[in-house]
């Protein structure tokens, strides 16, 4: 992780921005600005240049952290089982949390995330999160409630998309069935005339 060599005022401005973004992102969980300050102080700054891979889908060895996007944009994509293809899940900007599922369950990354622009991030490791649980349990609880609400929102959106895809799939199958029936009838008529 690169060390921060920015002037103190610049670091303080970025810290204040991180606190405001986190407080807003987790506000639905009752996280105050003071709570966000505790969490931000547990984070490490990370700066990525454009086109840098933050994490890769399926990676199970480097999945013990989540990030708060402070500045710039990160693209999250999934291969979705498509050979040589990918599906853009989202383009995340300031205030977005990424990688939270790995911090929670330690499972493989569900998407690849790449910096679209130069990006400034706040990185919260699992170790730092466990430290928050020990030293500031109420803050950690509000943070995890905020993260849970974000994950739940993504799950609901995924379910909505799955329903839409299912409806489209059923409509396409109906069309194919109709075309097949017409083709079968035309072939039967042709066989009847030939015979």
C-alpha positions in Angstrom: 0.0 0.0 0.0 1.5 3.4 -0.9 2.3 5.7 1.9 0.6 9.1 1.9 3.1 11.9 1.3 0.5 14.6 0.6 0.6 17.8 2.6 -1.2 17.5 6.0 -4.0 19.8 4.9 -4.6 17.6 1.8 -4.7 14.5 4.0 -7.1 16.2 6.4 -9.3 17.2 3.5 -9.4 13.7 2.2 -10.1 12.3 5.7 -13.0 14.8 6.2 -14.3 13.8 2.7 -14.0 10.1 3.7 -15.9 10.7 7.0 -18.7 12.5 5.2 -19.0 9.9 2.5 -19.1 7.0 4.9 -21.6 8.8 7.2 -23.8 9.3 4.2 -23.3 5.7 2.9 -24.2 4.2 6.3 -26.7 6.9 7.4 -29.6 4.5 7.0 -28.0 2.4 9.8 -27.8 5.3 12.2 -24.1 5.9 11.7 -23.2 9.4 12.8 -20.3 11.5 11.7 -18.4 10.7 14.9 -19.0 6.9 14.2 -17.7 7.4 10.6 -14.6 9.2 12.0 -13.8 6.1 14.1 -14.1 3.8 11.1 -12.2 6.1 8.7 -9.3 6.3 11.3 -9.2 2.4 11.1 -8.9 2.6 7.3 -5.7 2.8 5.2 -5.4 5.2 2.3 -4.9 3.6 -1.1 -4.3 5.4 -4.4 -4.7 3.5 -7.7 -3.8 4.7 -11.2 -6.4 4.3 -14.0 -6.6 0.8 -15.4 -5.3 -0.8 -12.2 -7.0 -4.0 -11.0 -8.3 -3.6 -7.5 -9.4 -7.2 -7.1 -10.2 -10.1 -9.4 -13.3 -12.3 -9.7 -12.8 -15.7 -8.1 -9.8 -14.6 -6.1 -9.9 -16.3 -2.7 -6.5 -15.3 -1.3 -6.8 -11.5 -1.4 -10.3 -11.0 -0.1 -10.0 -9.7 3.4 -10.7 -6.1 2.8 -13.3 -3.7 1.5 -12.9 -0.2 0.2 -14.7 3.1 0.3 -14.4 5.0 -3.0 -13.3 8.6 -2.1 -12.5 10.0 -5.5 -12.6 8.6 -9.0 -14.5 5.7 -10.6 -14.2 1.9 -10.3 -15.8 -0.5 -12.7 -17.1 -3.8 -11.4 -17.5 -6.6 -13.9 -18.4 -10.3 -13.8 -17.6 -13.0 -16.3 -21.1 -14.4 -15.6 -20.0 -17.7 -17.1 -19.6 -16.1 -20.6 -16.5 -17.3 -22.3 -14.3 -14.3 -23.3 -17.1 -12.0 -22.1 -18.0 -9.9 -19.2 -21.1 -8.1 -17.8 -20.6 -4.7 -16.2 -22.3 -4.8 -12.8 -21.7 -1.2 -11.9 -19.5 1.9 -12.1 -18.9 3.0 -8.6 -18.0 6.5 -7.6 -17.4 8.4 -4.4 -19.3 7.0 -1.4 -19.5 3.5 -2.8 -18.4 0.5 -0.8 -16.8 -2.4 -2.7 -15.5 -5.8 -1.5 -17.7 -6.0 1.5 -18.8 -9.6 0.9 -15.2 -10.8 1.2 -14.7 -9.0 4.5 -17.9 -10.7 5.8 -17.6 -14.2 4.6 -14.1 -14.7 3.3 -15.4 -16.2 0.1 -13.9 -15.6 -3.3 -14.4 -12.2 -4.9 -17.7 -12.2 -6.8 -16.5 -9.6 -9.4 -13.4 -7.9 -10.8 -13.0 -4.2 -10.0 -10.7 -2.0 -12.0 -10.0 1.7 -11.6 -11.5 3.6 -14.6 -9.8 6.8 -13.5 -7.1 7.5 -10.9 -8.9 6.5 -7.7 -8.5 7.4 -4.0 -9.8 4.7 -1.6 -10.1 4.0 2.1 -9.3 0.4 2.7 -10.8 -1.4 5.7 -9.2 -4.8 6.4 -10.9 -7.7 8.2 -8.3 -7.3 10.9 -9.2 -3.6 11.3 -12.9 -4.5 11.4 -12.3 -7.0 14.1 -10.4 -4.3 16.0 -13.4 -2.0 15.7 -15.6 -4.8 17.0 -13.4 -5.1 20.1 -12.8 -1.4 20.8 -15.9 0.2 19.4 -18.6 -2.5 19.2 -21.6 -0.1 18.7 -19.8 1.7 15.8 -18.8 -1.7 14.3 -22.5 -2.8 14.6 -23.8 0.3 12.8 -21.1 -0.1 10.1 -22.1 -3.7 9.6 -25.8 -2.8 9.6 -25.0 -0.2 6.9 -23.0 -2.8 4.9 -25.9 -5.3 5.3 -28.4 -2.8 3.9 -26.1 -2.1 0.9 -25.7 -5.8 0.3 -29.5 -6.4 0.7 -30.1 -3.6 -1.8 -27.8 -5.2 -4.3 -29.5 -8.6 -3.7 -32.9 -7.1 -4.3 -31.7 -5.4 -7.5 -30.2 -8.8 -8.6 -33.6 -10.5 -7.9 -35.4 -7.8 -9.9 -33.0 -8.3 -12.9 -33.4 -12.1 -12.6 -37.2 -11.8 -12.7 -36.9 -9.5 -15.8 -34.5 -12.0 -17.4 -36.9 -14.9 -16.6 -39.8 -13.0 -18.2 -37.8 -12.3 -21.3 -36.7 -15.9 -21.5 -40.3 -17.1 -21.2 -41.4 -14.7 -24.0 -38.6 -15.9 -26.2 -39.5 -19.5 -25.6 -43.1 -18.8 -26.5 -41.9 -17.2 -29.7 -39.7 -20.2 -30.5 -42.5 -22.6 -29.7 -44.8 -20.7 -32.1 -42.2 -20.6 -34.9 -41.6 -24.4 -34.3 -45.4 -25.1 -34.5 -45.7 -23.1 -37.8 -42.7 -24.8 -39.3 -44.0 -28.2 -38.2 -47.4 -27.5 -39.8 -45.8 -26.2 -43.0 -43.6 -29.4 -43.2 -46.7 -31.6 -42.6 -48.6 -29.8 -45.3 -45.7 -30.2 -47.7 -45.4 -33.9 -46.9 -49.2 -34.3 -47.4 -49.0 -32.6 -50.9 -46.0 -34.7 -51.8 -47.6 -38.0 -50.7 
